[in-house]
């Protein structure tokens, strides 16, 4: 097996997942016209995608342990590409919603399973390989909104963007399934007690709350940024580029956060990043900052960058290695719950306030995350002293 080529194939598949995930923002107004829906109703696309992701992320790892990772990649990969294709040609809102649920679900399984496999095929170099794979996710998240915004300004239909994504997804899944996968022993058993032990931990519930709030804020921010900018009379291509710039800030910021994590505690670093994000969000409220939107959106991305990995990393350290995998899966699923509910809720708020005000309101969940990060560190110290 050529591990380098296999890793390239995995990285390309993860890039495609990131690309399609962030295309929705610049396309949402054209889609609302096509389906004759309000802006608030269009928020349902964010919700159903996150719902599919949440369900899949909980059960995807369990299924892969039972039937093997390659089977999961094959079935979820072709399901992901097929759902994108059907979504791109669907004339009906009801069918489109179902397809978007499947896109989120199959895509979530693909992303999480391939992240595990890239570590399997790079023994001794797992952390660098997985980090590099998620840089490709960031690249896809940058290209997606930029490309879809350009298509809209070039008078292509929104369907074209998803048709291109479907073609790229088929190429990715065919490429990534050509290789021999590492052999692993499958386990038919399922430990229900792990869920009970983890969900009974109050600190873990707080951690999941913080993750859900963060993912909800981040998804709302990049999802509604194009609408915010077009309301200020910017073109769709520029709006799409700005979402790409926000994701560029997230991608660059994750490298910086990894370096800072060796020097600062989680509560200090998470709080600092939340404050940077709040600065970028609040700047959207005041028209005086409209002329420097690229700066404030990039600042927002830098702040968002390390919050998720820093909080999620605590899930594994809360429990013994026996439960760390389950804890990590549940923590990531909590993010899916946040992505399912908060963007939809804020879609209704956006119908009654200016989009800039909406971004200011998004600061409130981040303030709550700061309090949670201090509470988590305090509870961790109490547990250590008791031990």
Secondary structure, DSSP 4 states (H G I P E B T S, - for coil): --HHHHHHHHHHHHHHHHHHHTSHHHHHHHHHHHHT--HHHHHHHHHHHHHHHHHHHHHHHHHHHHH-HHHHHHHHHHHHHHHHHHHHH---HHHHHHHHHHHHHHHHHHHHHHHHHHHHTSTT-HHHHHHHHHHHHHHHHHHHHHHHHHHHHTT--HHHHHHHHHHHHHHHHHHHTSSPPPP--------HHHHHHHHT-HHHHHHHHHHHHHHHHHHHHHHHHHHHHHHTT--HHHHHHHHHHHHHHHHHHHHHHHHHTTTS-HHHHHHHHHHHHHHHHHHTT-GGGGGGHHHHHHHHHHHHHTHHHHHHHHHHHHS-HHHHHHHHHHHHHHHHHHHHHHHHHHHHHHTTS-HHHHHHHTHHHHHHHHHHHHHHHHHHHHHHHH-
